[in-house]
Amino acid sequence: MLAHLVRPQGRHGEILADILTDFPERFAERKRLFLVPPETGIGSAAQKHPPREIILERHWLHKGRIVFKFAGIDSINDAETLRGLDVAIPLEERAPLTDGSVYISDLIGCEVVDIASGAETVVGRVMDVDREGSLLVVEGADHTELLIPFAQAYLAKIDLDA
């Protein structure tokens, strides 16, 4: 996910969004984006509402957020229909990362395992990532919410393939 559409911004179909990417400068290179419902469970939202391709006419940064103007979205009412959707791109179009970096979307659904005691103990599954606090939001085995620092000092390894 690159951004989350929050609300109309202006009278000509512009829409304000929260930035969810570490590469907002890449919007200048993009014209083709996809709108998808926020994830409500692995695969469930995508099955009901497939991604909608949309053309980005222009964008600009505004008070720590981003404003989009999409082709065919020309009024406040048009923009209102997009409220709550996420802006995404295909996985193969993501920016390459440096060693040790991972995409948040790749962490969602991963199993967290504690190896400190010598035995591998499953702690839970990553449900979200708190970007501001660098915390993994994990649903524990007993369905409690756990916040685990996403810091090299706590990570023995990240195995996305497993």
C-alpha positions as CSV (number, residue, x, y, z in Angstrom):
1,M,0.0,0.0,0.0
2,L,1.2,3.5,-0.9
3,A,-1.5,5.6,0.6
4,H,-4.9,5.6,2.4
5,L,-7.5,7.9,1.0
6,V,-8.9,10.0,3.8
7,R,-11.4,12.6,2.4
8,P,-12.1,15.0,-0.5
9,Q,-9.7,18.0,-0.6
10,G,-10.9,20.8,-2.9
11,R,-13.8,21.2,-5.3
12,H,-12.5,19.4,-8.4
13,G,-12.2,15.8,-7.2
14,E,-8.9,16.1,-5.3
15,I,-8.6,13.7,-2.4
16,L,-6.3,13.8,0.7
17,A,-4.4,10.7,1.7
18,D,-2.2,9.4,4.4
19,I,1.2,8.4,3.0
20,L,2.1,4.8,3.7
21,T,5.2,4.5,1.6
22,D,8.8,5.4,2.3
23,F,9.1,6.5,-1.3
24,P,6.5,9.2,-1.9
25,E,8.8,10.8,-4.5
26,R,8.0,7.9,-6.8
27,F,4.5,9.2,-7.4
28,A,6.1,11.6,-9.9
29,E,7.1,8.5,-12.0
30,R,3.6,6.9,-11.8
31,K,0.4,7.4,-13.7
32,R,-1.2,4.0,-13.3
33,L,-2.3,3.1,-9.7
34,F,-4.8,0.8,-8.2
35,L,-7.5,1.4,-5.6
36,V,-8.3,-1.4,-3.2
37,P,-10.3,-1.7,0.0
38,P,-8.3,-1.8,3.2
39,E,-7.3,-5.3,4.1
40,T,-9.8,-6.9,6.4
41,G,-8.3,-10.4,6.4
42,I,-6.0,-12.1,4.0
43,G,-7.7,-12.3,0.6
44,S,-11.2,-11.5,1.8
45,A,-11.5,-7.8,0.6
46,A,-9.8,-8.6,-2.7
47,Q,-12.3,-11.3,-3.5
48,K,-15.3,-9.0,-3.0
49,H,-13.8,-5.9,-4.6
50,P,-11.0,-6.5,-7.1
51,P,-8.5,-3.7,-7.6
52,R,-9.7,-0.7,-9.6
53,E,-7.2,0.8,-12.0
54,I,-7.0,4.6,-11.9
55,I,-4.9,7.2,-13.6
56,L,-3.0,9.8,-11.5
57,E,-3.2,13.2,-13.2
58,R,-1.2,15.0,-10.5
59,H,-0.3,15.0,-6.9
60,W,1.3,17.3,-4.2
61,L,2.3,17.1,-0.6
62,H,0.2,18.9,1.9
63,K,0.9,19.1,5.7
64,G,2.5,15.7,5.9
65,R,0.0,14.1,3.7
66,I,-0.5,13.8,-0.1
67,V,-3.3,15.1,-2.3
68,F,-4.2,13.2,-5.4
69,K,-6.1,14.2,-8.5
70,F,-7.3,11.2,-10.5
71,A,-8.6,11.1,-14.0
72,G,-12.4,11.0,-14.1
73,I,-12.8,12.1,-10.5
74,D,-13.9,15.7,-11.0
75,S,-16.1,16.6,-8.1
76,I,-16.4,16.4,-4.3
77,N,-19.0,13.7,-4.7
78,D,-16.8,11.7,-7.0
79,A,-13.9,12.0,-4.5
80,E,-16.2,11.0,-1.6
81,T,-16.8,7.6,-3.3
82,L,-13.1,6.9,-2.9
83,R,-12.9,7.6,0.8
84,G,-11.4,4.8,2.8
85,L,-9.7,3.0,-0.1
86,D,-6.0,2.3,-0.3
87,V,-3.7,3.2,-3.2
88,A,-1.5,0.3,-4.3
89,I,0.7,-0.9,-7.1
90,P,1.5,-4.4,-8.3
91,L,4.2,-6.2,-6.2
92,E,6.6,-6.4,-9.1
93,E,6.6,-2.6,-9.4
94,R,7.8,-1.9,-5.9
95,A,11.1,-0.1,-5.3
96,P,14.0,-2.4,-4.6
97,L,15.1,-2.4,-1.0
98,T,18.5,-2.4,0.6
99,D,19.8,-5.4,2.5
100,G,17.9,-5.9,5.8
101,S,14.9,-3.9,4.7
102,V,11.5,-5.4,4.3
103,Y,8.1,-4.1,3.1
104,I,5.4,-3.9,5.8
105,S,3.0,-5.7,3.6
106,D,5.4,-8.7,3.5
107,L,5.4,-8.8,7.3
108,I,1.6,-9.0,7.7
109,G,0.6,-12.6,8.4
110,C,4.1,-13.7,9.3
111,E,4.6,-15.8,12.4
112,V,6.7,-14.4,15.3
113,V,8.8,-17.0,17.0
114,D,10.6,-16.5,20.3
115,I,14.0,-18.4,20.4
116,A,15.4,-16.7,23.6
117,S,14.6,-19.8,25.8
118,G,16.4,-22.1,23.4
119,A,13.2,-23.7,22.2
120,E,11.2,-22.2,19.4
121,T,7.9,-20.8,20.8
122,V,5.3,-19.3,18.5
123,V,4.3,-15.9,19.9
124,G,1.6,-15.1,17.3
125,R,1.0,-13.5,13.9
126,V,1.8,-10.0,12.7
127,M,-1.4,-8.2,12.1
128,D,-0.1,-4.7,11.5
129,V,3.0,-2.5,12.0
130,D,3.0,0.8,13.9
131,R,5.3,2.8,11.7
132,E,5.7,5.7,14.2
133,G,6.8,3.5,17.0
134,S,8.5,0.8,14.9
135,L,6.4,-1.9,16.6
136,L,5.0,-5.1,15.3
137,V,1.3,-5.5,16.3
138,V,1.0,-9.2,16.9
139,E,-2.1,-11.3,17.7
140,G,-0.9,-13.7,20.4
141,A,-2.0,-17.3,20.7
142,D,-4.5,-16.3,23.3
143,H,-5.9,-13.5,20.9
144,T,-4.3,-10.7,22.9
145,E,-2.6,-7.8,21.2
146,L,1.2,-7.7,21.7
147,L,3.5,-4.9,20.7
148,I,7.0,-6.1,19.8
149,P,9.8,-3.7,18.9
150,F,10.8,-4.1,15.3
151,A,14.5,-3.5,16.0
152,Q,17.6,-5.4,15.0
153,A,18.4,-6.0,18.6
154,Y,15.3,-8.2,19.0
155,L,15.5,-9.9,15.6
156,A,17.5,-13.1,15.1
157,K,16.3,-13.3,11.5
158,I,13.5,-12.5,9.2
159,D,12.5,-15.4,6.9
160,L,9.7,-14.2,4.6
161,D,9.8,-17.4,2.6
162,A,9.0,-19.5,5.7
